[in-house]
Amino acid sequence: MCSVKGDLFMMCLTDLLQWGELYGKTGTIIVKRNDVEKKLYMEGGKIIFVSSSKDGERLGEYLHRGSHIDLDKIKTALQQAQNMKIPFTQRLLKMNYFTPSGLRSVIEKHAQEILLDAARWTAGTFEFVQGELPPEVLTGPIKLNASELLHQMLKLLEDSRAGLRKNISYFYIIK
């Protein structure tokens, strides 16, 4: 298995994603900062799933926050999915906790938050591990729309930077 490692100060996440898309890479981009790790799974250069170890960004926690489903039900669905060796998202659909379109919408928002947070990192490390993806990622019923996801993330990132520039300009005018 081939891998590429580096520092996010030298190559930011958006550059990594563009590189992966340009060359049609299949594998996992792992970004780390302190004790937080985020994984972006790519197939043919397209992001198909993301995960995070950051509190509040784990999929189950996010689903609980973004829906009216009890956390215990989400934990039970996760345990059952692990025991059955099926994707968590597939189990959520089978238990009728979400419609496919509802689950897709929540997962896309979840992915945007994870990507936007990681795209703002100026310190940390990255590793791209080329090769096979976890079966639960490949066989999951929800695949992300990579182009739309990247477009939205870049727009949000630019909007937040524009807001920062506006606040800095305002600060200097007042001083």
N, C-alpha and C positions, 0 to 999 in steps of 0.2 A: 504494500500500500504506500503510495506517495503522499507526502505532505509538504506544505509550505507554512513556515512560521515567521512571525514578525511582531513589531510593535505598532500599536494603533496610532502612535505619534507620527510614525513614518508613512503608514498606509491606513487611511480611515476606512470605516465600514462601507461607506458608499462606493469608494474605489474598489474594494474587494468584491462587492456585489456586481458592479459593472464588469469587472474582470471575469467573474464567474459566468455572467450572462454572455459576454462577448465570445468566450471560448467554449460555451456550452458545457460547463463543468457539472459533474455529478459527484456529490460528496457532502461533507458537513463543514460549515464554517463555525468555529468555536471562538467566541470572544470572551475574554476574562478580564475582570478588574476587581481587585481585592478578593472577596469571597463570592462574587457573583459570576456565574457562567451562563452564557446564552448560546444556544445552538440554532443554526439556520440550515435547514436541509434543502439541498438543491438537486434538481434532476434536469439534465440537459440545459443547465444555465438558469433554470426557473426555481424560485423559492416555492417549495411545496408544503413546508411546515416549519414552525419555530417553537422553541421552548426556552424557559428561563428558570434559574434557581433562585431568583430574587423574590423575597417575600411579597406577596400580592400579585406576582406575575405568573405564578404557576397556573396551569390551565384550570384545574379544579377550583382554585381560589377565585380566579377571574370569572369562571362560569357562575359561581355562587353570587359574586358581587353584581354580575350583569344580568341575573335572572332571579326568579322567585323560588328557585329550587333550594331546598334545605341542604346544608353542607353535609349532613350525615348521608343523605341520599346520593350525593355526588361521590363521597368516599366509598360507599357501598358499590356504586357502579364501577369505580376505579378498581376496587378489589376483585370484583367479578370479572372485569375485563382482563386483569392480570392472570387470574386463575384459569380463565378460558383461553388465554393467549390470543386475544383479539384486540384490535384498537379500541381505546377508551371512547373515542368519538362514535364508533360503531355501536358500542354498548349503550351509550346515551340515546342514540336513535332507536334502538330496539326496545328500550324501556319507555319510549315515547315521552322523554323529558323535553325533547326539542323536535321541531320539524327539520328536515334537511336544510331548507333555506334559512331558518332561524339560527341553527347551529353554525352554518357558514358565516352568517352576518356577525355573530359573536366572536367567532374564531378570527375573522378578518380584522376586527377591531382590536382583538388581543394581540395579533401579530403586528399591527401598526404601532401599538404602544411599546412592544418589546423592541422593534426595529428603531423607532424614534429615540427611545432611551439610549440604546447602544450607539446610534449614529452621533449622539452628542458627546460621547466619550472621547477625550483627547489623550487619555492615558490608559494603559492596559495592553494586553497581548491578543494576538489572533493566531489561529491555526486553521488551515484548510486541509482536511483529510479527504483525499480523493478515493472514490470507490463505492462499495455497496452501502445502501441506506438501511436503517432498521426496518424489519418487516412491518411493524405497526405503523410506520410512516408511509410505506409504499402501498399497503393494503387498506389504509384508512379511507372512509367514505367521503371525506372532505379534503379537497385539494385547493390550495390558494391560487388566486389569480395574480401571478407574480408581477406582471406589467402594471396592473392597477395598483397593487400593493406598493410597489416602488414609487410610482407616480405620486400616490397619496403621501407616502413618507417624505419624499423630497419636497413636496408642497408644504407640508406641516413644518418641516425643518427650516425651509426658507422663510415661512411666515413668522416662526419664532425668532429667527435671526433678524428679520426686518423690525420686529417689535423691540428687540434689544437695541438695535441701532437707533430707533426712534427714541427710546428711553435715554440712551447715552447722549443724543443730540439735545434732548430736552434738559438734561442735567447741566450740560455746558452752557445753554442759553440762560438758565436761571442763575448759575454762578456768575 
